[in-house]
Each structure stands twice: as structure tokens, then as C-alpha cells.
Amino acid sequence: MQTIAERINSALEGITQVATSVHRPPNSVKLLAVSKTKPVSDIIEAYEAGQQMFAENYVQEGVEKVQELAHLTDIEWHMIGPIQSNKTKVVAEHFHWVQSVDREKVARRLNDQRPDNLPALNVCIQLNIDDEDSKSGVKSGELDGLVQFIESQEKLCLRGIMAIPKANPSEEEQALTLGKLKELYDHYHKSLANFDTLSVGMSSDMNAAIKNGSTMVRIGTAIFGKRG
Ligand SMILES: *Cc1c(COP(=O)(O)O)cnc(C)c1O
């Protein structure tokens, strides 16, 4: 069995190798460790191996972990799961990033509830790129409206787009989806100062995502093992 530290090193080597193969600098792709359902001891193990960016999916579980690890002040916490509007306050108070913003109501509440003593909350818009009914995220046609709204919010900093492409796509479908994402990302990256993040790629599609311009891969299973 590999240790968490060994798996993080393999993930980082994978990023370097794939990025280099398409002439991208290895440091243009960040590794976000998805620790949902895993114990705090696993997060500490990853942190001690040098990992500083962690993501959680469930609000209550995430907030508890952030509080328990508050002494590790250089961890950057990302919320990547669906957020009900009655849960926005604790998220605005505890996280550095929210990648799963998919409607104006949630964006407005995160802005209004972000504490004054904290810097603006980094947000990504979750995009339902394959128009799947089962998935959250804005449809492509609604993206621009939400971009404009978030840009108008003082305590939010719009950093980019997050997407979860369809599982097990054909090669053609995958290329089409990742291509569309890259095009949308490039469009906003050119015009908005802080828009520097295309969050796409998980354990199973990390390589394809990096080849197609991802700047942040969200890796759970390949670092922490299967979830129960
Ligand atoms: C669970 C999850 C991941 C990590 O998935 P793995 O396949 O375990 O790497 C990434 N992004 C989101 C939004 C998730 O919910």
C-alpha cells in the first residue's frame, strides 16, 4: 500500500509530466486535494507531505474540519459541493474559496455574509457543461449573467469556472466538452483581471483535463483512496 505522501508525489509527478508534454509549465496546474469523507488525520498526513490546498463537499463536515485544523493557518480551504442558501453564512465565514456557485441568490448571500475582517471570498462559477439534468451548475446560456452579477459584488473575487464533465465519455465527447470549457475560460480570462482558474479534472480524467488547459485538478481517490 502506498502512503498518502507517496500518492501526492505521484499526482504531482503526473501533473508535471502531462503539462510538460503539451508545453505548459508544470506550475500552471494546481493540485487540490479533495478530502471529503476522509478523517482529519488523513488531511494532516497530506499537509505534512507539503499539500496546502484542500477541498470539501459537505458544508457541515467541511466547517468542522476547518475549525479543527484552524491552527494550520497556511491551509487554503475550498468548498466544492452544492450549497443550500441557508448554509451560506458558515461557508462565507470559514472557506477561502467556493467553487460551486451556481445562482445569484447564493452569490449575493456569500457576499453579504463574508466577514468584514476577511479578504474577498474567491469564487468559481460551477458550469453544467454537458447540460446534464442530474448535475448542478449553470447552463452555458446563463453563465454570462452570473459572471456580471458576481463581478458587481464587493466581497467576492471571481476566479474562474469549475466543471464536472460527464463520466465515461467517448474520446470525441471528452474533447468537445474540454474544448468548450477552454474556450469559455479564455474568453473571460482575457477580459477579467482575476479570472485565472479553470477547475476541471478529477482522478479519472486528470490527464485529459491538463492537456486541455485545466489550471486546477481536484483529486480525491488518487490521493486518499476509495471513499466508503
Ligand atoms: C469528489 C469530488 C472530486 C474528487 O473526485 P475523485 O474522483 O475522487 O478524484 C472532485 N470534484 C468534485 C466536485 C467532487 O465532488
The ligand as a MOL file (V3000), in Angstrom:
LIG
                    3D

  0  0  0     0  0            999 V3000
M  V30 BEGIN CTAB
M  V30 COUNTS 15 15 0 0 0
M  V30 BEGIN ATOM
M  V30 1 C -15.4310 14.0460 -5.0650 0
M  V30 2 C -15.1280 15.1500 -5.9980 0
M  V30 3 C -13.8740 15.2380 -6.6400 0
M  V30 4 C -12.7780 14.2050 -6.4900 0
M  V30 5 O -13.1090 13.0540 -7.2180 0
M  V30 6 P -12.1070 11.8080 -7.3200 0
M  V30 7 O -12.6860 11.0210 -8.4480 0
M  V30 8 O -12.1880 11.0880 -6.0200 0
M  V30 9 O -10.7610 12.3110 -7.6220 0
M  V30 10 C -13.6380 16.3450 -7.4440 0
M  V30 11 N -14.5740 17.3070 -7.6280 0
M  V30 12 C -15.7820 17.2510 -7.0420 0
M  V30 13 C -16.7520 18.3380 -7.2880 0
M  V30 14 C -16.1010 16.1670 -6.2290 0
M  V30 15 O -17.3150 16.1220 -5.6660 0
M  V30 END ATOM
M  V30 BEGIN BOND
M  V30 1 1 1 2
M  V30 2 1 2 3
M  V30 3 2 2 14
M  V30 4 1 3 4
M  V30 5 2 3 10
M  V30 6 1 4 5
M  V30 7 1 5 6
M  V30 8 2 6 7
M  V30 9 1 6 8
M  V30 10 1 6 9
M  V30 11 1 10 11
M  V30 12 2 11 12
M  V30 13 1 12 13
M  V30 14 1 12 14
M  V30 15 1 14 15
M  V30 END BOND
M  V30 END CTAB
M  END
